[in-house]
Structures are given as structure tokens and as C-alpha cells.
Amino acid sequence: MSTAAPRAPMDSAVVVARNREDVVVGNEIVRHRLFSRLMHWTVALTFLIALLTGLPIWTPVFGWMAHLFGGLTVARLLHPWAGVAFFLASIAQFFEWVSDMRVEPWEKDWVGPRLTRYMRYEEDDPRTGKYNGGQKLYFWAVSLAALGLLLSGLLMWFPTAFPRWLMQLAFIVHDFTFIAFLVALVFHIYLATVAEPGTFGSMIRGTVTRPWARLHHPRWYREVTGEEPRRRP
Amino acid sequence: MSLDIRRSSASVWGSLSGLRTAPTVSKYIDTTTCIGCKACEVACQEWNDLPPVETHQVGTYQTLPTLHPDYWNLIRFNERDFDGGIVWLMRKDQCMHCDEPGCLEACPAPGAIVQYMNGIVDVNPDQCIGCKYCETGCPFDVPRFSKTTGKMAKCTLCVDRVSVGLEPACIKACPTGCLHFGTKEDMLMLANGRVQQLKGNGFAQASVYDPPGVNGTSVITVLAHGDHPEWYDLPGNPHVPWGVKIWKKIIRPLGVIAIFGAIAGAFAHYTKYGPKEARGSSDPDANLPPA
């Protein structure tokens, strides 16, 4: 971000460009259009409320979170509604992004060796498009998790309306799903902020720098800029 | 309440001081001498100041189809055909005050359900969050959610009477002596004596219902047909539901470790690898791999 040119007064052409995606604006490239960003933050906020109201119900270890809302009774009251809002926002986000999320055959080994290489900063496949395999897998995992949380959550919202064995299953599905979700989310937040500088800005102003795009998403960079990456002599 | 607490819902750890002890108490219910007069139902409503509940005709003399947030004591009237004709199997239904209470295990609100030193299991309405999980955790289908109060309600075993040395209201009202109250030890002795009597009278299957699946209950019931508890609407092998056990004993500790582990993992990763910087635009080829 710091590499961008000093900011000039907003040009209306730039404002329009920022509402589109995959276009070059000055020294930067628009990665997420406004609607995408709003959806992302709606999902994030509703999930955060659901998380802070759900964890204290799950275990007293996180009981202190309930006090942020006025106690466990309020948390219990808010949690299902926050969950429903999270699911609805997730649906909008799903359809906003799904077209870019097709996992290509060569990306299958992201489950395993490629993920390890990526975390060691050794992964630099020039075929990496707008989203890398890890991001695509994260997308599908959280979409599935959102559905699992909704279905099990609905059962837990009306626990006496369903057979007992189904309720017991719902407890376990809800628990496993949110724990897996949360572990993945910790790394999502970590990678998108401190681990990979320049990424967070793409969710705020919508843009990334050219070097960022070239480093993380080389094929996307080529497609957007039309520049063939030069090899070092 | 001056009673010590043996167990509390959603507590992370803790044990009794052991300074004060109290014997486990129990109700004794003899279904073979119950005449279905419902005096216990009335006494329960009166002592606990419960409002009248509209009755439902279910085809028998039973007051309501099932327990109700404002009706904690219900005589169940079951009819069975035998060779000699129809037999009434009446049983006083209420909270069984399990030694291992499924409601308490399922409850996520700290202190909303407690088990006192003497074995009584009670709901603390001021801690209850109205999630109804206890209703799904109870193997006897006892706790009920009150839409009026937004809290759960059930038989307290008249803990307010017992703690000052009185017997529960239902026991006090019973005219036939089919209900007794005392220490669990004494009540078991009484029940076993009655079972021997019944066996001598031709009820070879008579037994005491004190289910081991929940480590016994503080309401023990003498059944003439002990081999068929389901004839009395009692579960054959009640136990704390498996989902609740897996949640509390396995998923919860492992989940807490996983969550903090992920955070620690991210910190460790940053410490080892640091940020993955995209280098500045002055060298457009900075990030390219060597040819």
C-alpha cells in the first residue's frame, strides 16, 4: 500500500473503477469490488457476534464474553439470530465469489504438500490465478460449515421439537463444525493481515499493489494487466 | 438454602469441602398401594404456589398428558389387559433426582442446575437461560420450559421443606402410605421389604426401580411388574445422553486446546517465517522466480 502514488483527489473514473473488479487503477489493481467487501464484512460481523454469544454457552472458559452483551441470557437470545444473519450473508457472499472458486486439477495437492510449501513461503506456482488453491478450499470449507452450522443450529434453537437422538447429533455437529471453522479462521485472519502485508487493504479500499499481485497471484496479474511477467535475465 | 452443593451445571472444576456431609435422601413410591386419589398433585400445586392448569381428557383419569411447567407431579394412569381383566398401573411421575442428572450435565449455564449434598437436583431460575437443553438431556422427560417465565421448571423435591427438616408436600398428603420420605438407605430397606411381600403374594417380577444407568435416583419406585418398567412409562435403561457426554468430556476440552493451539500456531509461524512481503515497485521483477 505504501508504494502507491500520493493520493490525488478522487477522480470520478477512479470511483467507478473501484466498484468493478480486476481493473488497473493507477499503480493499483482493484481486487474486490465494493459489494464483495461489504458482503465480506457483513459475514465477518455477524459471525463475530455469533461467536462471542456462542462460545460462552459452549464452555464457561469463555463465559466472560457473555458479559459483553449483558449476560448469558442475552447471549442465548442473540446467538440464533446472529447465526441466521451470518448464514444469509454467507449465501450472498457464496454467489458473489463462487465463479472464481473452481478448484483446478493441479490444485488438488493443496490438501497436503502444497499447503506445507505455501506456509514455508516456498510456493510460487505461476499458474496461481485470482485465488490460490488454499483460498478455494477455505471457501468451500466455510460454505459447507455455514450450512452445517445453520442446520444443527436450527435443531438446537428448538430442541424439544426434534427427536432426542437427532438433538444429540446436532450438538456434536455444531461443535465440530465451529471448532474447525474457528481454527481455519485464525489462519485466515493471520495470513490476511500480518503474515502477508498488503492483503488487508484489498478488503478495505479494494485494491492491491502490482508487486503484491505479481507475488501472490501471478496468473491473475497477467490477466488483469496484460503484462507477461519477465523472467530475470 | 443452607445445603452444600455436590454438583453444579457448567462448572469447570471444583469439589466438595467435605466439612459438612448429609445423607442422600429419597422418596419412596409404592405403585401397588397407590389409589390414584391425586392428593399428592394437589399438595404439590398448593405448596409450590403453582397456578391451576387446564386439564386435558386423555381417555383415562390422568390429569394431563404429560408434565407441565406449572404441574410438577402427575399420576400416570396406565391400563393393561391381563387374564383376569384390566389392571390399573398408577405411577406418580415427577423429577427422579438422578445421582447422575442428565439435565445438569446438558445445562450450559453455570449454576442453573445444582445437585445438593443430599441428592436433590434443583433449578435456579435466576441462572437459567431458557435454552431447554436440560429437557433434551433428561432420560425421564421431566424438565419443562415455561413460556411465562422463560425458565425451566420441575419438581424441587420440596428442597425448601427438606432443608428445614420437613418431608415433601406430596409425601405429607398421601392417605394410603404408599409414599414415604427419608434417607435413601432407609427407603431402600422399606422398598426391598415391600418387594419380598409382593413376591410372596404372587408378583414374582416385583422389583425396586432405582436405575443403575444414572447411578440410582432419589425417587425409588416399587413396581409389581418390575420386568416391564415401560408399562409405567418408565425407561428400561435410562442414562445421560451420549451426545452430552461427548460434548462435555471430549469435544469441549479438545476444542479449547485446538482454538488456543491455532492462535499459538499463528504466533509461532510469524516468529519463524515473518511477513511475506511483496517488494516495492521500483523493481518490477523483484518477486519473479529466477529464470
Boltz contact constraints between the chains, C-beta under 6 A:
constraints:
  - contact:
      token1: [A, 3]
      token2: [B, 280]
      max_distance: 6.0
  - contact:
      token1: [A, 3]
      token2: [B, 281]
      max_distance: 6.0
  - contact:
      token1: [A, 57]
      token2: [B, 108]
      max_distance: 6.0
  - contact:
      token1: [A, 59]
      token2: [B, 252]
      max_distance: 6.0
  - contact:
      token1: [A, 60]
      token2: [B, 10]
      max_distance: 6.0
  - contact:
      token1: [A, 60]
      token2: [B, 12]
      max_distance: 6.0
  - contact:
      token1: [A, 60]
      token2: [B, 110]
      max_distance: 6.0
  - contact:
      token1: [A, 61]
      token2: [B, 256]
      max_distance: 6.0
  - contact:
      token1: [A, 72]
      token2: [B, 109]
      max_distance: 6.0
  - contact:
      token1: [A, 72]
      token2: [B, 129]
      max_distance: 6.0
  - contact:
      token1: [A, 73]
      token2: [B, 129]
      max_distance: 6.0
  - contact:
      token1: [A, 76]
      token2: [B, 129]
      max_distance: 6.0
  - contact:
      token1: [A, 76]
      token2: [B, 131]
      max_distance: 6.0
  - contact:
      token1: [A, 121]
      token2: [B, 273]
      max_distance: 6.0
  - contact:
      token1: [A, 121]
      token2: [B, 276]
      max_distance: 6.0
  - contact:
      token1: [A, 124]
      token2: [B, 289]
      max_distance: 6.0
  - contact:
      token1: [A, 159]
      token2: [B, 132]
      max_distance: 6.0
  - contact:
      token1: [A, 159]
      token2: [B, 136]
      max_distance: 6.0
  - contact:
      token1: [A, 160]
      token2: [B, 132]
      max_distance: 6.0
  - contact:
      token1: [A, 160]
      token2: [B, 135]
      max_distance: 6.0
  - contact:
      token1: [A, 164]
      token2: [B, 136]
      max_distance: 6.0
  - contact:
      token1: [A, 167]
      token2: [B, 136]
      max_distance: 6.0
  - contact:
      token1: [A, 168]
      token2: [B, 241]
      max_distance: 6.0
  - contact:
      token1: [A, 168]
      token2: [B, 243]
      max_distance: 6.0
  - contact:
      token1: [A, 171]
      token2: [B, 243]
      max_distance: 6.0
  - contact:
      token1: [A, 171]
      token2: [B, 247]
      max_distance: 6.0
  - contact:
      token1: [A, 172]
      token2: [B, 243]
      max_distance: 6.0
  - contact:
      token1: [A, 172]
      token2: [B, 246]
      max_distance: 6.0
  - contact:
      token1: [A, 175]
      token2: [B, 247]
      max_distance: 6.0
  - contact:
      token1: [A, 175]
      token2: [B, 251]
      max_distance: 6.0
  - contact:
      token1: [A, 179]
      token2: [B, 255]
      max_distance: 6.0
  - contact:
      token1: [A, 179]
      token2: [B, 258]
      max_distance: 6.0
  - contact:
      token1: [A, 182]
      token2: [B, 259]
      max_distance: 6.0
  - contact:
      token1: [A, 183]
      token2: [B, 258]
      max_distance: 6.0
  - contact:
      token1: [A, 183]
      token2: [B, 262]
      max_distance: 6.0
  - contact:
      token1: [A, 186]
      token2: [B, 262]
      max_distance: 6.0
  - contact:
      token1: [A, 186]
      token2: [B, 263]
      max_distance: 6.0
  - contact:
      token1: [A, 186]
      token2: [B, 266]
      max_distance: 6.0
  - contact:
      token1: [A, 190]
      token2: [B, 266]
      max_distance: 6.0
  - contact:
      token1: [A, 195]
      token2: [B, 275]
      max_distance: 6.0
  - contact:
      token1: [A, 196]
      token2: [B, 276]
      max_distance: 6.0
  - contact:
      token1: [A, 197]
      token2: [B, 275]
      max_distance: 6.0
  - contact:
      token1: [A, 197]
      token2: [B, 277]
      max_distance: 6.0
  - contact:
      token1: [A, 198]
      token2: [B, 278]
      max_distance: 6.0
  - contact:
      token1: [A, 210]
      token2: [B, 281]
      max_distance: 6.0
  - contact:
      token1: [A, 211]
      token2: [B, 278]
      max_distance: 6.0
  - contact:
      token1: [A, 211]
      token2: [B, 279]
      max_distance: 6.0
  - contact:
      token1: [A, 211]
      token2: [B, 281]
      max_distance: 6.0
  - contact:
      token1: [A, 211]
      token2: [B, 287]
      max_distance: 6.0
  - contact:
      token1: [A, 212]
      token2: [B, 278]
      max_distance: 6.0
  - contact:
      token1: [A, 214]
      token2: [B, 287]
      max_distance: 6.0
  - contact:
      token1: [A, 215]
      token2: [B, 278]
      max_distance: 6.0
  - contact:
      token1: [A, 215]
      token2: [B, 287]
      max_distance: 6.0
  - contact:
      token1: [A, 229]
      token2: [B, 288]
      max_distance: 6.0
  - contact:
      token1: [A, 230]
      token2: [B, 285]
      max_distance: 6.0
  - contact:
      token1: [A, 231]
      token2: [B, 291]
      max_distance: 6.0
  - contact:
      token1: [A, 232]
      token2: [B, 285]
      max_distance: 6.0
  - contact:
      token1: [A, 232]
      token2: [B, 288]
      max_distance: 6.0
  - contact:
      token1: [A, 232]
      token2: [B, 290]
      max_distance: 6.0
  - contact:
      token1: [A, 232]
      token2: [B, 291]
      max_distance: 6.0
